[in-house]
Each structure stands twice: as C-alpha cells, then as structure tokens.
Amino acid sequence: MRIFALESSAGPASAALTEDGKLLAEFYMNTRLTHSQTLMVMAEHLLRLTGTDLKAVDAFAVANGPGSFTGVRIGVSCLKGLAFGQDVPCVGVSTLRAMAENLRHEDCVVCAAMDARVGQVYNALFRAENGTVARLTEDRALPLDALREECAQFGNQLVLVGDGAALCYETFRTFGARLAAEGARYQRASGVALAAAEMIEAGEYVSAEALRPAYLRLPQAERELKAKQAAGGKI
C-alpha cells in the first residue's frame, strides 16, 4: 500500500511517501518560511521525483492536530485538495502519535508534548516496545505540573519528544527523564504515514470530504469571546 502523508502542525513541515511500511521519500523543512510557502511545493516535488501519479496513491494521511491552528488547517486543506476525487482512504493522524513513531524501535515510555501556552501542554503518553507503539493515554491539554506528577512514575524510562520536550525537561530530568535526540524529537510526515497504515488496517479512516482538524482547545479568539460572554461583557 502506498501512503502519501503531510505534516504541518507546528514549526517544521514535511511530506512523505511510503510503500508497505518502507519510506520511499521524505521532504522536511524547519525554516522561517510559512507552511503556505513550502508544503505544497514539497508535495509536488516529492510526487514528481518519485514518478508517482496521484492515482497510484492508495491512501492519504495528514497530522490533523493538536498543534498550531493555522498549521493544522493548512495541512488538512492541502491533503483534502490532493485527495479530492480519489476514492481512497484518508486518515487524520494525531500529531502526538506521529511523534511517538520516531521511537518505535526503542524500549521506553514516550512523552509527546507540544507547548500549548498559558501554562499547558498538549500531551499523550505511549509505550514503545519491540517495534510497536501503544497508547497509554488519549490526547489531552493539561498543566505542566500535572503532567510531571503523572510521569514521575516512569523514571528514566521516559523519553521526551515534541516542541514542548525542552520545556518539560527542565523539571522532569530530576527523576531521570531524557530528551530524544534532535533528529527524532519532532513530528514528521513519515511518522504520520506509519501510524496511518495501522489505522487503515483497523478501519479508522474517512473520505477526503469528511477529513477534519482535531483541536483540543478552541482558537484563542473564540476562547476570549466565550470568556467575555461569560463575564457579561458586550460583544
């Protein structure tokens, strides 16, 4: 099965093509350029350089959150455009699950963390063992102190990934938590594709039309509006 995947949920952006679990090609950028400038260019070059027609793709996958509201929307919109009209599975993969795929061949507990601001992180915990990744928690947004308390039980088994990993490490290292190597710390489209293959096998896919972002919190503007309404302020 050939899976085409995109990832643009935070600072880096990437596009990948896999076939039966083998990575055929991947483009990755972590620059100051916006995803609207880079993502489709990478996708187009990847398809051209691998000689892959869209009709030869068996499934499409994208990191659909959590993450930057703008970045997630760009990734989902780009993938929907590429997959539109193709009667093949489309998969929205958790950004946090995609991160955990980087450590699939280690024996550890993966703490995937993204800085959600306002003293919180987007997080999920996974067990990586014998070439597999298993969920220990659902994706959630929670205070950093609460996550530290939960993770202390894992000691030096815990490996931190994501753009919130360094933030967590400042206090988590007191019980032995480790930072993943730089090259394995951030989400990539190849991880999205690997997770998507398992999801497709489990029947967890939708049509291109039905593919949606999966936010853990409302956008800031909506949160501020709701807070103002709750306080009785005028709109």
GIHUNOR-V514409 format. One line per field, one symbol per residue. phi: phi as a letter, one per 30 degrees, with the letter a starting at -180 (. if undefined). psi: psi as a letter, one per 40 degrees, with the letter a starting at -180 (. if undefined). Layout:
phi: ???
psi: ???
This chain:
phi: .cccbbbadbddbabbbbbhicddaacbbbbddddddcdddddddddddcicdedcddacbadckdldeddddddddddddddeicdbdbbcceedddddddcecccacccdbbdcihibbdbacbccahibbbdcbddacbdedddedddeddhdddbcbjdcddddeecdddcjdcddeedcdcdbddddddddedddddicbbdedddbdbdcbdeedddddddddddiddc
psi: hhhhiihfeadiiiiihihfehhdihhhhgaeiidddddddddddddddefhideehdiiiihfiiahddddddddddddddehehgiihhhhhddddddddfdeigihhhhhhheafeiihiiiihhhfeihhhdiihihiidddddddeddebeehhhiieeddddddddedeeiihiideediiidddddddddddddeegiaiddehiigieiiidddddddddddeeii.
